[in-house]
Amino acid sequence: MQDPHGRSTGRWHRWWHGDVGYSFRHSPTAMVAALIAFICIFCSVFAGWVAPTNPFDLAALELSDARLPPAWMEGGTGKYLLGTDDQGRDILSALIYGARISLVVGVASVILSVLVGVGLGLLAGFRGGWIDTVLMRLCDVMLSFPAILVALLIAGVGRALFPNAHEGLAFGVLIISISLTGWVQYARTVRGSTLVERNKEYVQAARVTGVAPMRIMVRHVLPNVLGPVLVLATIQVATAIITEATLSFLGVGVPPTSPSLGTLIRVGNDYLFSGEWWITIFPGLMLVLIALSVNLLGDWLRDALNPRLR
């Protein structure tokens, strides 16, 4: 669509020229973080075309190329820019494929946490009474345990119950184990915002006109409590990726046939003090880069959506 002056009035145009777009254009940190996150996501999605080789194609591995240093070091080769691991796999290609797995698990677990947490928080805040009491006590119980310990327990039990499970089921258990430790924050955040919103005039007017409670929650209250959830979800993506990497490092994460960044770090840890530092350092730097860029984007989004800072 266009305005009388011939200028586009689409959603992207309104966002770019709105308060959030203005904040983004004038925040170099947010722009750099967005660029890094975009490159990581692009390379992960199109890993088959971007990566120099497929590091998990066993037929293409050459053990004679094992533990080669990066290209700029003595003994390195331009074929393997960041060197190779103990099985002759290209580190750069392994990073791209490993980042894809970490991002998929991290984003999927956050989406599941948001769905569960927002639903329960909205119900607790809007309905109140015993429902609110039971759900908040459940949140208190979940918060009394370290998140990584709960995820480790669930992932470990899942691996023990299904030792020969398909990779899809293994990924599902991992995503659920991370989600069960992350939904609490969304539930408490949405519950607090809903307690404020439910007493406002537009909600009272909807009740008087006979609108069903479920419709009020979904159509009226929910859109007004999603701002903090969006900020929290952005930051929690980095936390979920680090949690997945931690579980994989401990051996209860993704299957060994589909190693993530955490698995690559665990493999390289055995060679860290024998001189082959690149096997674990580069996956670690990749993990830090992804987590830092997502965290910086979350911090910017929190400030951009805060009307007091405009």
N, C-alpha and C positions, 0 to 999 in steps of 0.2 A: 504494500500500500504506500501511497505518497500523499504528502500534504499539499496545500494549494501552491506552495513554492517549488514543488517537484522533488522534495527531499523524502527519503525513505522513512517510514514510520514503523518499521518492523520491530519485533521484539528485541533482536540483537541491537538495532540502532538505539532503541530506548534504553537498553541496559548500558551500552557503551557511553552514552551521553548523560546517564543518570548519576546519582551519588556514588554508587558502587563502582561504576566504570571510571568516574573521575578519580576516585581513590586509588584504583588500580593503575591508572596511567601516571599518577604522581607518586607511586611507590616503587622505586627501583628494586628493592628487596623482593617485593611480590612478583615483579615481572621476571626477575632472574629465577626465582623459585618456580614460577609457572613454566618457564622455558625448560628448566631441568626436568621437572615432572613430565612435561610433554614429550621430551626426548626419551625418557625412560619408558613411558607408556607406549610411545610409537614403536620403539625398538622391541619391546616385549610383545606387542600385538603382532608385529610383522617379523618375528624372530626368524622365520624360515627364509625370508628374503634378505634381512639385514645381516644376520650372523654369517661370518666367513665359512663356517662348517657346522655340521650337526654334531655336537660333542657326544651325543648319546647313540650315535650310529656305530654299533660295535664293529661292523665290517670295515669301517673307514679308519679305525684307530690303528696307530702304529706305535708299538711299545718302544721302538728305538728312539722315538721323539719324546719320551717321558722326561719330565722335570727339566725341560729346556728353559733358560732364563728369558726375560723380556728382550725384545729386539734390540734395544739400545745398550744391552750389556754384552760382555764378551761371551761368545758361545751362542748368542741369540740369533734368530733368523727372522726375516721379514714375513715369513709365512705365519708365524705365531707372534703377533704384536705384543701381547702381554705374557707370553710364555705358555708352558703346558704344565699339567698336573702329573701325578704319579702314574696315570694310565695313558698319557700322551694326548689328552684332550686339550683343545685350545681354550685358554682361560677366558679370552674375550667372548667367544661363543658360549661358553658355560655361564658367564655372567648374564648374557642376554636371555638365555633360556631359563636360568635360575631366577632372574628378576621377574619373568613372566609368571612363574609359579607362585612366587611370594606375593606379587600384586593381586593375582586372582584369589588366593586364599585370604589375604588381608581385606580386600574390598568385599568379597562375599560374606565374610564373617561380620563385617560392620553393617552390611545391609540387613543381615538376619538379626543382629543385635538391635538395630533401629526399629525394625518391624515389631519385635517382641517388646522392647522397652517403651516405645511410643504407645503401643496399644494398651499395655498394662498401666502405664502412667496416666494416660488419658482416662481410662476407666476408674482408676483410684481417685484421681482429682475431681472428676465430675460426679461420680456416684457417692463417694465418701462412705461413712459408716463402717461396717465391719469389713467391707471389701478393701477400703483404704487401709485399715489397720492390719489386715492379714498380708497384703502385698508389701506394705512398708516394713513389717517385721521380717518378711522374706528377704527384702533388700538388705536389712541390717545383718541378717545371717550370712548372706553372700559377701558382704563387705568385711566380715570378720575374718575371712580367709584370704591369704595372698592370691591374687589373680593367677599368677603363673603356677602356683601349687595346684589350684583347682583344674586349670587347663592340663597340666601334666598328669594329674590323676585320671581325668576323663579320657585323655588321649591314650594313656597307658592301658587303662582297662579296656578301651575299645580295641586296641591292638592285640591284647591278650584274648579277648573273646572271639575276634575274627583274624586269626594269624595269617590265613591264606586268602584274605578278602581281596576283591578286585580293587584296582587303583581308585576307581570312582568312590567306592565305599570308604576307603582309607582317607581320601580327601574330605568326604562328608563328615567323618568322625572328627577330623582335625578342625574343620570349620565350626562344627557344633561346640567343640570343647573351648574354642576361643570366644564364641558368641555367648556362651553361658556365663562368662565372666565379664562381659561388656554391656549387657542389657541394663544392668542396675543403674548406671549413671544416666542413661536416657530416661528410664522410668522416673527417677527422682526429679530430674530437670523438668520433664513434661508435667509431672504431678504438681510441682510448685507453680508453674505457669498456668495450669488449668484452674487451680484454686483461685487465682486472681481473675481469670477470664470469666469464670462461671457466674460471678456476681456483677458483671457489667450489664449495662442497659440493653445491649443488642441480644444478649442471651435471655434476659428476662422477657424481652418483647417476643422472642421466638417461642418461649414457653407459654406466654399468654395467648398467642395466636394458635396454639395447639400443635406445634411442630413436635414430632417424635424425638425423644431424648437421643436416640442413636443418630438421627439426622443432625441434631444440634451439635453433637460432638464432632461428627465427621465434616460437616459443611461449614460450620461457624467457628467452633473452638479450635479445631486442629490446624487450620491455616495460620492462626495467630500465635501458635506455640512452636512453629517449625523453625523459627529463626535461630534460637539457641541450639536446637538439634542439629541443624546444618553445620554450625561451627564446631560442635562437639564431634560430629561424625567425621569431619575433615581431619581433626587432630587425632581421632581414634584410629584412623587408617594407618598412620605411622606406628601407633602402639600395637595394632594387630599384626603388622608386618614384623615388628621386632619380636612379638610373642611367638609367631610362627617360626622365625629364625631360631629362637631359643629352644623351642621344642624339637626342631630338626637337628640342632646342634647336640641335644641330649639323646637323640636317637628315637624319638617317639613322634616325629613330625611326618612329613611326606614320605612316600615309599622311596627306597634307595634308587629305583630305576628312574625316578623323576626328581632329582635332587634340586632343592631350592638353594638360596644364598646361605642359609644356616647349615645345610649339609656340606656345601663347598667349604665353608669355614672350618667345619669339624674335620674334613678330610685333610685340609692344609695345615691344621694345627699340629699334626704329627711331624710335619717337616719344617715347622717354624724355626726351630733352633738348630737345624742342620744345614742352613744356608738357603733353602728354597722358600724364602719369605713370600714370594709373589703368589704362591698357591693359596694362602689365607689372607694376605693383606688386601689384595684387589677385591675379593668378595666382601670383605669387611668395609672397605671404602665405598663400595656400591650400596651396601645396606645403609651406611651413614648418609650417603648422598640422597637416597630416596626418602628416608625418614626425615632428614633435615628440610628438604624442599617441601614436603607435605606439611610439616609443622609450621614452617614460615608462612605457607599459604593459609593455614588455619588461623594463625595469629593475625594476619592481615584481614581475613574475612571477619573475625571477631571485632576488630576495630572499625571496619567499614560498615558493619551492620549495627553498630552502637550509635544511636542518635545523639548521645551526649558528646561524642567526639567529632561531630561534623561541624 
